[in-house]
Amino acid sequence: MRHFLPYAKRYAPLFLIGALFSLFGALGEVTLPNRVAGLINRGIVTVELSELFQEGLVMVGLVIVLLFLSLAGTVITVRASIMLAADIRETTFRKIQELSFTNLDTLHTGSLVTRLTNDVNQIQLFVMQILRMGIRAPAQIIGALLIAFRINTQLAMIIFGVVPILATCITAIIIVALPRFRLMQSCIDQTNTLLQETMTNVRVIKAFVRGDYEAERFDKVSEQLQKAALRANRVMLLQRPSMTLAMNVTTIIIVWLGGRKIIGGEMQVGDLTAFTAYVTQILNSLIGVSTMLVNSSRAAVSAGRIAEVLDTKVDLNDDNASEKDRAIGSGSVEFRNVSFRYFKSSPSAVLSDISFKVESGQTIGLVGSTGSGKTTLIQMIPRLLDPDEGSVLVDGIDVREYGLTPLRNAVSMVLQDNLLFSGSIAENLSWGKEDALESEMAEATETAQIRLFIESLPAGYESELGQKGAGLSGGQKQRMCIARALLKSPQILILDDSTSAVDTATEANIREHLTRVMPNTTKFIIAQRISSVMDADKILVLDSGRLVGEGTHQELLADNTTYQEIYYSQFKREEDIA
């Protein structure tokens, strides 16, 4: 609850106003049966027509006021609950942005989507319900009970015999429902995860004709969700019938006993009519309270899942950074005895005792077999990962001493996956620089060898892209991502196999432009093709997580076995093809 109290305090005025409207509305409804009872007891036939008309106008006016109070209270509570839910959703989303890759792997993407949507909605519905029923129902129960006791104490005591039975039923329902709702939310997680995975990889599924297989997988998780939802809601379905049965039985008993009292002259007809109305109000309010309490079990599960995200300890942050506001200067990089494991209990390291130095403005090539640790290595420069042992230094300062924002602002990365967003080309490019001018975009796209294509489009830089850059080829996506990275004018540029989908001539033009346009930027180029890094100032050779070679192309070709194997395997293959 501590996570949600700040939001409750923020909207306390709205909650208070809504509660007051509900309170006045409930008290107003309590007065209606008593007024009707007065007319019945006096005898409607004997009452003067003018008096009856006057009393009718008063009651109609009261009903209109109650209608206004009900509508106003509903509008206010709905607005307050929606605003509260929006704040919770925004705070949770911001927390998700802070999470490390390890945190995200633990919580799972599909589960996070469920928490931001379904779980927040459950909290919103419960808050709306508690604002409407939390004040109204108790006020109506208390008011109706007081008047019921005033009318006839013996009959009113019957209600106290029913309440413990109902309370026992509600408690049992909540105890049974809580774990079932927890399981249901977990099944929703699985369904969302599979759905997201399927939609993301739909091209692969179609290419391998695996639609039927994926449909079967979805059917299984959908069936699990169906069964979990039925089990959870089956318990919920018992609540209202049991409450309705109790209400009807109680009403029958009261009418029977009240009828005997009327026959015996101990009670008037109007009083019994009013008493029955008050019993109905009390029991209906109890049904509302019971529904609210039962729904609280599902809201409690959802609140716990949101709290789990908010309580997650981010294992990569800048809380203890001593140079939090320091800007990156020249962009020199040094690795000192760096080792890393993705799974801390794993006996084998992804990287082992890596050490090297890079001067500002140098171009560094990284080569090695698949799985040798190249991508893991460069992700430590902007602190997407932290080493288990050793340290990574930028400008002679451990990256853990920098603030994450200034550090990552100084580093541009083009990842292996060419990730673009739905929106215009200009919007995608300006991820690198929000206030970028079209002339700056033109310069960056020229360097990335994509300018002519963009300007050939009817809408140019305002052309809309589909989700994940749909409508562009693999090479066009790569060059768009390179242009986006260049717009930041970074001190350190990282290209992670980012020209694999372009031809060698275009790749050579990109490298030439990079050297001319960004002479002072430190550049890391991860490549599978030796030709991509042959002109680098220094080439790092990785093998099974170890640095097995460091030098220029000629130096490594002369004395490094691993580099020789990569080089001759590629060029021999090209000669055979030729």
CORWONOR-V995995 format. One record per helix or strand. SS is the DSSP state (2 for helix, 1 for strand). FROM is the first residue (numbers start at 1). LEN is the number of residues. If there is no record, write none. Layout:
BEGIN
ss:SS from:FROM len:LEN
ss:SS from:FROM len:LEN
END
This chain:
BEGIN
ss:2 from:2 len:9
ss:2 from:12 len:31
ss:2 from:49 len:50
ss:2 from:101 len:7
ss:2 from:109 len:43
ss:2 from:153 len:48
ss:2 from:202 len:6
ss:2 from:211 len:53
ss:2 from:269 len:43
ss:1 from:323 len:1
ss:1 from:333 len:8
ss:1 from:351 len:8
ss:1 from:363 len:6
ss:2 from:374 len:5
ss:1 from:389 len:6
ss:1 from:397 len:2
ss:2 from:399 len:3
ss:1 from:402 len:1
ss:2 from:404 len:6
ss:1 from:411 len:4
ss:1 from:423 len:2
ss:2 from:425 len:5
ss:2 from:438 len:10
ss:2 from:451 len:6
ss:2 from:460 len:3
ss:1 from:464 len:2
ss:2 from:467 len:3
ss:2 from:474 len:13
ss:1 from:492 len:5
ss:2 from:504 len:14
ss:1 from:522 len:5
ss:2 from:530 len:3
ss:1 from:538 len:6
ss:1 from:546 len:6
ss:2 from:553 len:7
ss:2 from:561 len:17
END
